[in-house]
């Protein structure tokens, strides 16, 4: 999966959605958050997503695996 055109969005339903703008479609939904997203960013290679929530927790996701 080439993540060059993939962007993430945090939603009010406590999920994060990853979109492929080249294909104009959602490719993944990350769920299970207890608090709203405060910050998120890709790592240097674009293979992992760091997600920080209002409760002070940071989680690392591999969007290719959906976890």
Secondary structure in CASP SS format (residue, H / E / C, confidence):
PFRMAT SS
TARGET T0000
AUTHOR 0000-0000-0000
METHOD secondary structure of the structure
MODEL  1
X C 1.00
X C 1.00
X C 1.00
X C 1.00
X C 1.00
X E 1.00
X E 1.00
X E 1.00
X E 1.00
X E 1.00
X C 1.00
X C 1.00
X C 1.00
X C 1.00
X C 1.00
X E 1.00
X E 1.00
X E 1.00
X E 1.00
X E 1.00
X C 1.00
X C 1.00
X C 1.00
X C 1.00
X E 1.00
X E 1.00
X E 1.00
X E 1.00
X E 1.00
X E 1.00
X C 1.00
X C 1.00
X C 1.00
X C 1.00
X C 1.00
X C 1.00
X E 1.00
X E 1.00
X E 1.00
X E 1.00
X E 1.00
X E 1.00
X C 1.00
X C 1.00
X C 1.00
X C 1.00
X C 1.00
X C 1.00
X E 1.00
X E 1.00
X E 1.00
X E 1.00
X E 1.00
X C 1.00
X C 1.00
X C 1.00
X C 1.00
X E 1.00
X E 1.00
X E 1.00
X E 1.00
X C 1.00
X C 1.00
X C 1.00
X C 1.00
X C 1.00
X C 1.00
END
